């Protein structure tokens, strides 16, 4: 069973639903939120900023996904700033106490929500391991595998080379060179400048 954000859920949790535009910041790093956030449609990016003001892309958030759940559950500061990267995005903000009450009274959905958080935690751990211990090609391959989420068919990777660079802590030149080598070896394809894996 999947946690459905349907009319029943909306009636029980009485969320705030708001549309945002490209570049809008949903929440800033370090803020403690009383709300859970669900991205109904659009795309988001979660960033950290270094002391020098440089952006470091943690990850992207696709439609129909929660983001920042651990921080809200534990009433801790958000670990990154979240901003809109698509032209438009719709966010459902659910008051923490109402969402927690909903989960307590709906154990199957509570279990599904918990599994989703655990899955994301494992993915984060694997990403960190990749950054620390693997060469650029292995890092990029792991990132693409995570992006595909188990899909075995070739698909377009909608992550720019600059975003790959930021996510993996690699220089942009290294990413470009490595992707070209991977194409020559038949690991991936490049069509009209887009990567397919």
C-alpha positions as CSV (number, residue, x, y, z in Angstrom):
1,X,0.0,0.0,0.0
2,X,1.2,3.5,-0.9
3,X,0.5,6.6,1.2
4,X,-2.1,8.2,-1.0
5,X,-2.5,11.9,-1.1
6,X,-6.1,11.6,-2.0
7,X,-9.3,13.5,-1.0
8,X,-9.7,11.4,2.1
9,X,-6.1,12.3,3.2
10,X,-6.6,15.9,2.4
11,X,-9.9,16.0,4.4
12,X,-8.3,14.5,7.4
13,X,-5.1,16.6,7.4
14,X,-6.4,19.9,6.1
15,X,-3.2,21.0,4.4
16,X,-2.2,24.3,2.8
17,X,-1.8,23.9,-1.0
18,X,0.3,26.5,-2.7
19,X,1.8,27.0,-6.2
20,X,5.4,28.3,-6.6
21,X,7.4,29.5,-9.6
22,X,10.9,28.7,-10.8
23,X,13.6,30.0,-8.3
24,X,11.2,30.3,-5.4
25,X,12.6,29.0,-2.1
26,X,10.3,26.6,-0.3
27,X,12.3,26.5,2.9
28,X,15.8,27.6,3.9
29,X,18.5,25.5,5.5
30,X,18.5,25.7,9.3
31,X,14.7,26.4,9.6
32,X,12.7,24.2,11.9
33,X,9.3,23.5,10.2
34,X,5.9,22.7,11.7
35,X,4.9,21.3,8.3
36,X,5.6,18.2,6.3
37,X,6.1,19.0,2.6
38,X,4.8,17.0,-0.4
39,X,5.6,17.9,-4.0
40,X,2.4,17.3,-6.0
41,X,3.9,18.4,-9.3
42,X,7.1,20.2,-10.5
43,X,10.7,19.7,-9.7
44,X,12.8,20.9,-6.7
45,X,16.5,20.9,-5.8
46,X,17.9,20.7,-2.3
47,X,21.1,22.7,-1.8
48,X,23.6,23.5,0.8
49,X,25.8,26.6,0.7
50,X,29.5,26.7,1.7
51,X,30.9,29.4,3.9
52,X,32.2,31.0,0.6
53,X,28.6,31.0,-0.7
54,X,29.1,28.2,-3.2
55,X,26.0,26.0,-3.9
56,X,26.3,22.2,-3.4
57,X,23.4,20.2,-4.8
58,X,22.4,17.5,-2.4
59,X,19.7,16.0,-4.5
60,X,16.6,16.6,-6.6
61,X,13.0,16.0,-5.7
62,X,10.6,14.8,-8.3
63,X,6.8,15.1,-8.3
64,X,4.7,13.0,-5.9
65,X,7.2,12.8,-3.2
66,X,7.7,14.0,0.4
67,X,10.9,16.0,1.2
68,X,12.5,16.9,4.5
69,X,10.6,14.3,6.5
70,X,13.4,13.4,9.0
71,X,13.9,17.0,10.0
72,X,10.1,17.5,10.5
73,X,9.6,14.3,12.4
74,X,12.4,15.1,14.8
75,X,11.6,18.8,14.9
76,X,15.2,19.6,13.8
77,X,16.5,22.2,11.3
78,X,16.2,21.5,7.6
79,X,19.6,20.1,6.4
80,X,19.4,22.1,3.1
81,X,17.6,24.9,1.3
82,X,14.8,23.7,-1.1
83,X,14.0,25.7,-4.3
84,X,11.9,25.2,-7.4
85,X,13.7,24.2,-10.5
86,X,10.7,23.7,-12.8
87,X,8.6,26.5,-14.3
88,X,5.8,25.8,-11.7
89,X,5.5,23.5,-8.7
90,X,2.6,22.8,-6.3
91,X,3.4,22.0,-2.7
92,X,1.1,20.5,-0.1
93,X,2.1,21.6,3.4
94,X,0.7,19.4,6.1
95,X,0.8,20.5,9.8
96,X,3.0,18.2,11.7
97,X,0.5,17.3,14.4
98,X,-2.3,16.6,11.9
99,X,0.0,14.3,9.8
100,X,1.2,12.5,12.9
101,X,-2.4,12.0,14.1
102,X,-3.2,10.6,10.6
103,X,-0.3,8.1,10.7
104,X,-1.2,6.9,14.2
105,X,-4.8,6.2,13.1
106,X,-3.7,4.6,9.8
107,X,-1.0,2.0,10.6
108,X,-0.7,0.6,7.1
109,X,0.0,4.0,5.7
110,X,2.3,4.8,8.6
111,X,4.4,1.7,7.7
112,X,4.5,2.7,4.1
113,X,5.7,6.2,5.0
114,X,8.4,4.7,7.3
115,X,9.6,2.4,4.5
116,X,9.9,5.4,2.2
117,X,12.0,7.3,4.7
118,X,14.2,4.2,5.2
119,X,14.6,3.8,1.4
120,X,15.7,7.4,1.1
121,X,18.2,7.0,4.0
122,X,19.8,4.0,2.4
123,X,20.1,5.9,-0.9
124,X,21.8,8.9,0.9
125,X,24.2,6.5,2.6
126,X,25.1,4.9,-0.7
127,X,25.6,8.3,-2.3
128,X,28.0,9.3,0.4
129,X,29.9,6.1,0.1
130,X,30.1,6.6,-3.7
131,X,31.5,10.1,-3.2
132,X,34.1,8.9,-0.7
133,X,35.3,5.6,-2.2
134,X,34.7,5.4,-5.9
135,X,36.3,6.8,-9.1
136,X,34.3,9.3,-11.2
137,X,32.9,6.6,-13.5
138,X,31.6,4.5,-10.7
139,X,30.1,7.6,-9.0
140,X,28.3,8.6,-12.1
141,X,27.0,5.1,-12.8
142,X,25.7,4.8,-9.2
143,X,24.0,8.2,-9.5
144,X,22.3,7.1,-12.8
145,X,21.2,3.8,-11.2
146,X,19.6,5.7,-8.3
147,X,18.0,8.0,-10.7
148,X,16.4,5.1,-12.7
149,X,15.0,3.7,-9.4
150,X,15.2,0.1,-10.6
151,X,14.0,0.7,-14.1
152,X,15.9,-1.7,-16.4
153,X,15.0,0.0,-19.7
154,X,17.2,2.7,-21.2
155,X,15.9,6.1,-20.2
156,X,16.9,9.7,-20.5
157,X,18.8,11.0,-17.5
158,X,17.3,14.4,-16.7
159,X,20.3,15.6,-14.7
160,X,22.6,18.2,-16.2
161,X,26.4,17.7,-16.2
162,X,26.7,20.7,-13.9
163,X,24.2,19.1,-11.5
164,X,26.1,15.8,-11.6
165,X,29.2,17.8,-10.8
166,X,27.6,19.5,-7.8
167,X,26.0,16.3,-6.5
168,X,29.1,14.2,-6.7
169,X,31.7,16.8,-5.8
170,X,33.5,16.4,-9.1
171,X,34.8,19.1,-11.4
172,X,32.5,19.8,-14.4
173,X,35.4,19.0,-16.8
174,X,35.8,15.6,-15.1
175,X,32.1,14.8,-15.5
176,X,32.1,15.8,-19.2
177,X,35.3,13.8,-19.9
178,X,34.0,10.7,-18.0
179,X,30.6,10.7,-19.7
180,X,32.3,10.9,-23.1
181,X,34.6,7.9,-22.2
182,X,31.5,6.0,-21.0
183,X,29.8,6.7,-24.3
184,X,32.8,5.5,-26.3
185,X,32.8,2.2,-24.3
186,X,29.1,1.7,-24.9
187,X,28.0,2.1,-21.3
188,X,25.6,4.9,-22.2
189,X,24.4,6.9,-25.2
190,X,24.4,10.6,-25.9
191,X,21.6,11.9,-28.2
192,X,21.3,15.6,-29.0
193,X,23.4,16.4,-25.9
194,X,21.2,14.3,-23.6
195,X,22.4,11.2,-21.7
196,X,20.5,8.0,-22.0
197,X,21.3,5.1,-19.7
